[in-house]
Amino acid sequence: MNDLISVVDWSRWQFALTAMYHWLFVPLTLGLGVIVAVMESIYFRTRSQAWLKITKFWMLLFGINFACGVATGIILEFEFGTNWSNYSWFVGDIFGAPLAIEGLFAFFMEATFIAVMFFGWKRVSPRFHLVSTWLTAIGASISALWILVANAWMQYPDGMTFNPEMMRNEMTDFWAVALSPVAINKFCHAVMSGWALAGVFVIGVSAFFLMRESRTDFAVKSIKVAGWVGLAGILLTISTGHGSAVEVSRTQPMKLAAMEGLWRGAHGQEIIGFGILNPAKTFHNDEDPYLLKVGIPGGLSFLARGEFNSFVPGIYDIVEGVDYTSGGKRVNTVSYADRMKAGAESHSALRDFSAARAAGNDAAADSALTALRATYPYFGYGYYDDAADLVPPVALTFYAFHIMVLAGGYLLLLYVAVLLFAYRLPGMLMKRWMQWVCMLSIPVVWVCSQSGWVCAEVGRQPWVIQDLMPTRAAISALSSSSVQLTFWMFAVVFTVLLAAEMSIMVRQIVHNSEKTED
């Protein structure tokens, strides 16, 4: 049993390691592709050689980052088969469909047009080259769409039915999977955050050019394009973030409670603007959840349910099955004790079905199948007998969420200031302190991006598939030592890859900053 837990933990760490390294590259690819396409559109309209050189420089950095994203993404998909084979069998019919579409359509689209984008400058017409650049950027977003559809289905499984004879789920409604409101919000939020991240990256690098007092016109033009794309990105990210919070409240209330460190809910529930959790607080004690907090009254109620006085359930309320309508009437939802009981009955019904089928007893099989379908929505709870095991890591989820929110607010202010300075107070961009602010904002935006991903994934633990499959049931039959070995191998390889990418990009940036203004 101890080795099983170790395999689960190490497999989770390995997947998290790969996903977090992959997510260093993906949002920059999504945003930088759009910025490059906008820059080339300006060149196409003006035929200015200055804009051509600006486009080619940022396109080069896009290409370097794109290659690293592909390398880590391929490994990430392989891990579903190597480390999570039970999961792949259980839902491969559903999860595999969007990944197949991503590979067969979006990735081939990117691969085709990125070749034209980099090598077709003098081989195709300017119009076709511009179209290729836009299609590369669009292809990257379409690729993200199908991956996020797959991820959203894990958060909110729909459009499928369980086949007990095959012991796997099968898709019954493709559009319910593809057009899930969770998927739409997740896609918009992730892609728009990529625009915001890439905008800060371009502004920070351009500020380095200004600091070295070289290629000033190049830098200011880049800042203006990145500022507008980034501002649109951060505003849309905030908007879709609200939509995501509404969906989380509806489909994953336990995650929302963990995001706010909320153990007991209330009407007019405040949202924590800043807080420090009490590390002594656990599921089994009555310690105060916070050491320090600064909240906005009614904020969480409005964010989650659209009314300042609505009730938002906390962790204990969800476990006990307690909620309230907008009118204040108590509603009894399914408690975790009842869910665990139903899950155990679902497991028993599945075993009875298999035994009846093997014995050729169709009547018993039909009876067991009826019982299985009645309890299957809580199938995953049958793996647990303690509700505390079904509470996600509250501290990590809470801090990741609030770091993301605070950093997002800072980025909004940064974009407003940068655009104001670029158009109305250009001398401010030449101030050394402002250049340092822009450059130091580059790591801030990556911290913001990574925190959002940590919040989304850690907040749904212990589930691989919400309510249906926990991580402990999803892993492959591997030894703990083999997973540990590959974890450290990947850690070394990914770190070397990241260091190589950063080295190449820094050399290109420094080299171009040494050029004189054209």
C-alpha positions in Angstrom: 0.0 0.0 0.0 2.8 2.4 0.8 4.4 1.7 -2.6 1.1 2.4 -4.2 0.8 5.8 -2.5 4.4 6.5 -3.5 3.7 5.7 -7.1 0.6 8.0 -7.1 2.6 10.8 -5.5 5.6 10.5 -7.8 3.4 10.1 -10.9 1.5 13.3 -9.9 4.8 15.2 -9.4 6.2 14.0 -12.7 3.1 15.1 -14.6 3.0 18.4 -12.8 6.7 18.9 -13.6 6.1 18.3 -17.3 2.9 20.4 -17.4 4.5 23.4 -15.6 7.6 23.3 -17.9 5.2 23.0 -20.9 3.2 25.9 -19.7 6.3 28.1 -19.6 6.3 28.0 -23.4 2.6 27.7 -24.4 1.2 31.1 -23.4 4.1 32.9 -24.9 3.5 31.0 -28.2 -0.2 31.9 -28.1 0.4 35.6 -27.5 3.5 36.2 -29.4 2.0 34.6 -32.5 -0.8 37.2 -32.5 1.6 40.1 -31.8 3.8 39.0 -34.7 0.8 38.7 -37.0 -0.3 42.3 -36.0 3.2 43.6 -36.7 3.3 41.9 -40.1 -0.1 43.3 -40.9 1.3 46.8 -40.3 4.2 46.0 -42.5 1.9 44.7 -45.2 -0.1 47.9 -45.1 2.8 50.4 -44.9 5.6 48.4 -46.7 8.0 50.0 -44.1 11.3 48.2 -43.8 11.4 49.2 -40.1 8.2 47.2 -39.5 9.6 44.3 -41.5 12.7 44.1 -39.2 10.5 44.4 -36.1 8.3 41.5 -37.4 11.3 39.3 -38.2 12.9 39.8 -34.8 9.9 38.9 -32.8 9.1 36.1 -35.2 12.5 34.6 -34.5 11.8 34.6 -30.7 8.4 33.0 -31.4 10.0 30.2 -33.4 12.5 29.4 -30.6 9.8 29.2 -28.0 7.4 27.3 -30.3 10.0 24.5 -30.8 10.4 24.1 -27.0 6.7 24.0 -26.5 6.3 21.2 -29.0 9.1 19.1 -27.4 7.5 19.3 -23.9 4.0 18.9 -25.2 4.8 15.6 -26.9 6.2 14.2 -23.7 3.2 15.4 -21.8 0.8 13.4 -24.0 3.0 10.2 -23.8 2.7 10.3 -20.0 -1.0 9.5 -20.3 0.0 6.1 -21.6 3.1 5.5 -19.5 2.0 6.7 -16.1 -1.7 6.9 -16.3 -2.8 3.9 -18.3 -5.8 3.0 -16.2 -7.1 6.5 -16.8 -6.4 6.2 -20.5 -8.3 3.0 -20.7 -11.2 4.3 -18.6 -11.9 7.4 -20.7 -9.7 7.0 -23.7 -12.7 7.0 -26.0 -13.6 10.5 -24.9 -10.3 12.1 -23.9 -8.5 10.8 -27.0 -10.9 12.4 -29.4 -10.0 16.1 -28.8 -6.3 15.2 -28.6 -6.6 13.4 -32.0 -8.3 16.4 -33.5 -5.6 18.6 -32.1 -2.8 16.5 -33.6 -4.5 15.8 -37.0 -5.8 19.2 -37.7 -4.4 22.0 -35.5 -0.8 20.8 -35.2 -0.6 20.0 -38.9 -2.0 23.4 -39.7 0.6 25.0 -37.5 3.4 22.9 -39.0 2.4 23.7 -42.5 2.1 27.4 -42.2 5.0 28.0 -39.8 7.3 26.7 -42.6 5.9 29.4 -44.9 6.1 31.9 -42.1 9.8 31.4 -41.6 11.1 30.4 -45.0 8.7 31.9 -47.5 9.6 35.6 -47.3 11.0 35.7 -50.9 9.2 32.6 -52.1 5.5 33.6 -51.8 3.7 36.8 -52.2 3.5 39.2 -49.2 -0.3 38.6 -49.0 0.1 34.8 -48.8 2.9 35.2 -46.2 0.7 37.4 -44.1 -2.1 34.9 -44.3 0.4 32.1 -43.3 1.5 34.1 -40.2 -2.1 34.6 -39.1 -3.0 31.0 -39.7 0.0 29.9 -37.6 -1.2 32.1 -34.8 -4.8 30.8 -35.2 -3.5 27.2 -35.5 -1.8 27.6 -32.1 -5.0 28.8 -30.5 -7.0 25.9 -32.2 -4.4 23.5 -30.8 -4.9 25.0 -27.3 -8.7 24.7 -27.8 -8.7 20.9 -28.2 -6.3 20.3 -25.4 -8.3 22.5 -23.1 -11.5 20.8 -24.2 -10.0 17.5 -23.0 -8.9 19.1 -19.7 -12.3 20.7 -19.2 -14.0 17.4 -19.6 -11.8 16.0 -16.8 -13.1 18.9 -14.6 -16.8 18.4 -15.8 -17.4 15.1 -17.4 -20.4 15.1 -19.7 -21.6 13.6 -23.0 -20.7 10.0 -22.2 -22.0 6.8 -20.8 -20.2 4.0 -18.9 -20.0 0.6 -20.6 -19.6 -2.0 -17.9 -18.8 -4.8 -20.3 -15.7 -2.9 -21.6 -15.0 -1.2 -18.2 -14.7 2.2 -19.8 -16.6 5.4 -20.6 -17.8 6.0 -24.2 -18.7 9.2 -25.9 -22.4 9.7 -26.7 -22.4 13.4 -27.4 -19.3 15.0 -29.0 -20.8 18.5 -28.9 -21.6 18.3 -25.2 -17.9 17.6 -24.7 -16.6 20.2 -27.2 -19.0 23.0 -26.3 -19.2 22.6 -22.5 -19.4 26.0 -20.8 -16.4 24.9 -18.7 -14.4 24.2 -21.8 -15.4 27.5 -23.5 -14.4 29.6 -20.4 -11.2 27.7 -19.9 -10.2 28.1 -23.5 -10.9 31.9 -23.6 -9.2 32.4 -20.2 -6.1 30.5 -21.2 -5.7 32.0 -24.6 -6.3 35.6 -23.5 -3.8 35.2 -20.6 -1.3 34.2 -23.3 -1.9 37.5 -25.0 -1.3 39.3 -21.7 1.9 37.3 -21.0 3.4 37.8 -24.4 2.6 41.6 -24.2 4.6 41.9 -21.0 7.4 39.9 -22.5 7.7 42.2 -25.6 7.4 45.3 -23.4 10.1 44.0 -21.1 12.5 43.2 -23.9 11.8 46.5 -25.5 12.6 48.2 -22.3 16.0 46.5 -22.3 16.6 48.1 -25.7 15.6 51.5 -24.3 17.9 51.0 -21.3 20.8 50.4 -23.7 19.8 53.4 -25.7 19.7 51.5 -28.9 17.0 51.1 -31.5 14.6 53.4 -29.7 12.1 53.6 -32.5 12.1 49.8 -32.8 11.4 49.5 -29.1 8.7 52.1 -28.9 6.8 50.6 -31.9 7.0 47.2 -30.3 5.8 48.5 -27.0 2.7 50.1 -28.6 1.7 46.9 -30.4 2.4 44.7 -27.4 0.6 47.2 -25.1 -2.7 47.0 -27.1 -2.6 43.3 -27.5 -1.7 42.8 -23.9 -4.3 45.2 -22.6 -7.0 43.4 -24.6 -5.7 40.1 -23.3 -5.7 41.1 -19.6 -9.2 42.7 -19.8 -10.6 39.6 -21.5 -8.7 37.4 -19.0 -10.4 39.2 -16.1 -13.7 38.9 -17.8 -13.4 35.2 -18.6 -12.0 34.6 -15.1 -15.3 35.7 -13.7 -17.0 33.3 -16.0 -14.7 30.5 -14.9 -15.5 31.3 -11.2 -19.2 31.0 -12.0 -18.6 27.6 -13.6 -16.4 26.4 -10.8 -19.1 27.4 -8.3 -21.6 25.4 -10.3 -19.5 22.3 -11.1 -16.7 22.2 -8.5 -17.8 24.0 -5.4 -15.1 22.3 -3.3 -12.5 23.9 -5.5 -14.0 27.3 -5.0 -14.1 26.9 -1.3 -10.4 25.9 -1.3 -9.5 28.9 -3.5 -10.9 31.2 -0.7 -9.8 29.0 2.3 -13.6 29.0 3.1 -14.4 26.3 5.7 -17.9 27.6 6.7 -20.0 29.5 4.2 -22.3 32.4 4.8 -24.8 34.7 3.1 -23.0 37.8 1.7 -19.7 35.9 1.8 -16.7 38.1 1.5 -13.9 37.6 -1.0 -10.4 37.6 0.4 -8.3 40.4 -1.1 -5.3 39.4 1.0 -4.9 36.7 3.6 -2.6 34.5 5.5 -4.0 31.0 6.3 -3.5 29.4 9.7 -1.3 26.3 9.1 -2.7 24.6 12.2 -6.2 24.4 10.6 -7.2 21.0 9.4 -10.4 19.3 8.4 -10.6 17.6 11.9 -10.2 20.7 14.1 -11.9 24.0 14.8 -8.9 26.3 14.5 -9.5 29.8 12.9 -8.8 29.4 9.2 -6.9 32.7 8.9 -4.1 34.4 10.7 -4.8 37.6 8.8 -7.3 38.5 6.1 -8.6 41.6 4.3 -11.9 41.0 2.6 -14.5 42.7 0.4 -18.0 42.1 1.9 -20.3 40.1 -0.4 -17.6 39.8 -3.1 -17.5 36.0 -3.3 -21.3 35.8 -3.3 -21.4 38.1 -6.3 -18.5 36.4 -8.1 -20.0 33.0 -7.7 -23.7 33.5 -7.8 -24.3 37.0 -9.1 -26.0 38.3 -5.9 -24.2 40.1 -3.0 -26.3 38.3 -0.4 -26.3 34.8 -1.8 -25.0 31.9 0.2 -21.7 30.4 -0.8 -21.0 27.0 0.8 -17.7 26.3 2.5 -15.8 23.0 2.8 -17.8 21.7 5.8 -21.1 22.8 4.1 -20.3 20.8 1.0 -19.2 17.8 2.9 -22.4 17.9 5.0 -24.6 18.6 2.0 -25.9 22.0 3.1 -26.8 24.9 0.8 -29.3 27.7 0.6 -31.4 29.2 -2.2 -31.2 32.9 -3.1 -34.3 33.4 -0.9 -32.5 31.9 2.1 -34.3 28.5 2.1 -32.1 25.6 3.2 -31.4 23.0 0.5 -30.1 19.6 1.3 -27.6 18.5 -1.3 -25.9 15.1 -1.4 -23.5 14.8 1.6 -20.1 13.3 1.2 -21.1 10.4 3.5 -24.0 9.6 1.1 -21.7 10.0 -1.9 -19.2 7.5 -0.5 -22.0 5.1 0.3 -23.4 5.4 -3.2 -19.9 5.0 -4.6 -19.4 1.8 -2.7 -22.8 0.5 -3.9 -21.7 1.4 -7.5 -18.5 -0.6 -7.1 -20.5 -3.6 -5.7 -23.1 -3.3 -8.6 -20.2 -3.4 -11.1 -18.8 -6.5 -9.5 -22.2 -8.1 -9.5 -22.8 -7.3 -13.1 -19.4 -8.8 -14.2 -20.2 -12.0 -12.1 -23.7 -12.3 -13.6 -22.4 -11.8 -17.1 -19.7 -14.5 -16.6 -22.4 -16.9 -15.2 -24.8 -16.1 -18.1 -27.5 -14.8 -15.7 -29.1 -12.0 -17.7 -31.7 -11.2 -15.2 -29.2 -10.6 -12.4 -27.0 -8.7 -14.9 -29.8 -6.3 -15.8 -30.6 -5.8 -12.1 -27.0 -5.0 -11.3 -26.8 -2.7 -14.3 -29.8 -0.7 -13.1 -28.2 -0.3 -9.7 -24.9 0.7 -11.3 -26.5 3.4 -13.4 -28.4 4.8 -10.5 -25.2 5.3 -8.4 -22.6 5.8 -11.1 -22.4 9.7 -10.8 -20.7 9.0 -7.4 -18.5 6.1 -8.6 -15.3 7.7 -7.6 -16.3 8.3 -4.0 -16.4 4.5 -3.5 -12.6 4.6 -3.3 -12.8 6.6 0.0 -14.1 6.2 3.5 -12.9 9.5 5.0 -14.3 12.9 3.7 -11.0 14.6 4.7 -9.3 12.7 1.8 -11.6 14.5 -0.6 -10.6 18.0 0.4 -8.0 19.5 -1.9 -4.7 21.0 -0.6 -6.3 24.2 0.7 -3.2 26.3 1.3 -1.6 25.7 -2.1 -4.9 26.3 -3.9 -5.6 29.5 -1.9 -2.2 31.1 -2.3 -2.0 30.1 -6.0 -5.4 31.7 -6.7 -4.6 34.9 -4.8 -1.2 35.3 -6.3 -2.8 35.0 -9.8 -5.5 37.6 -8.9 -3.0 40.1 -7.4 -0.5 39.7 -10.2 -3.3 40.1 -12.7 -4.4 43.4 -11.1 -0.8 44.6 -11.3 -0.5 43.7 -15.0 -3.7 45.7 -15.8 -2.1 48.8 -14.1 1.1 48.2 -16.0 -0.6 48.1 -19.4 -2.5 51.2 -18.7 0.6 53.0 -17.6 2.7 51.8 -20.5 0.2 52.8 -23.1 -0.3 56.2 -21.4 3.4 56.8 -21.4 3.9 55.6 -25.0 1.3 57.9 -26.5 1.1 60.9 -24.1 4.2 60.9 -22.0 6.9 59.3 -24.1 9.6 60.7 -21.9 8.5 58.4 -19.1 9.5 55.3 -21.1 13.0 56.7 -21.1 13.2 56.8 -17.3 15.5 54.1 -15.9 13.0 53.1 -13.1 10.2 52.6 -15.6 12.5 50.4 -17.8 13.3 48.3 -14.7 9.6 48.0 -13.9 8.9 46.7 -17.3 11.8 44.2 -17.3 11.0 42.9 -13.8 7.4 42.4 -14.8 8.5 39.5 -17.1 8.9 37.0 -14.2 5.8 38.4 -12.6 3.6 37.5 -15.5 5.0 34.0 -15.6 4.3 33.6 -11.9 0.8 34.8 -12.5 0.3 32.3 -15.4 1.8 29.3 -13.5 -0.3 30.2 -10.4 -3.5 30.0 -12.4 -2.6 26.6 -13.7 -1.7 25.3 -10.2 -5.0 26.7 -8.9 -7.0 24.9 -11.6 -5.3 21.5 -11.2 -4.5 21.3 -7.5 -8.0 22.6 -6.6 -9.7 19.6 -8.2 -7.7 17.0 -6.3 -8.0 14.2 -5.5 -9.8 13.8 -8.8 -8.4 12.9 -12.2 -12.0 12.9 -13.5 -14.3 14.9 -11.2 -16.4 12.5 -9.0 -15.6 9.5 -11.2 -11.9 8.6 -10.9 -9.3 9.6 -8.3 -5.6 9.7 -8.9 -5.1 6.5 -6.9 -7.2 4.6 -9.4 -5.7 6.1 -12.6 -2.1 5.2 -12.4 -0.2 2.5 -14.3 1.3 -0.6 -12.7 4.7 0.8 -12.1 7.2 0.6 -9.4 7.9 3.7 -7.3 11.6 3.6 -8.1 11.0 3.7 -11.9 8.8 6.7 -11.6 11.3 8.5 -9.4 14.0 7.7 -12.0 12.1 9.2 -14.9 11.0 12.2 -12.7 14.7 13.2 -12.2 15.6 12.4 -15.8 12.8 14.7 -17.0 13.7 17.4 -14.5 17.3 17.5 -15.8 16.2 17.4 -19.5 13.6 20.1 -19.1 15.9 22.3 -17.1 18.6 22.0 -19.8 16.0 22.7 -22.5 14.8 25.8 -20.6 18.3 27.0 -20.0 19.2 26.5 -23.7 16.0 28.4 -24.8 16.7 31.3 -22.5 20.4 31.4 -23.6 19.5 31.5 -27.3 16.8 34.1 -26.8 19.1 36.3 -24.6 21.8 36.1 -27.2 19.4 37.2 -29.9 18.0 40.0 -27.8 21.5 41.3 -26.8 22.7 41.0 -30.4 19.8 43.0 -31.8 20.1 45.6 -29.0 23.7 46.3 -30.2 22.5 47.2 -33.7 22.3 50.9 -34.6 18.9 52.5 -35.5 18.1 52.0 -39.2 
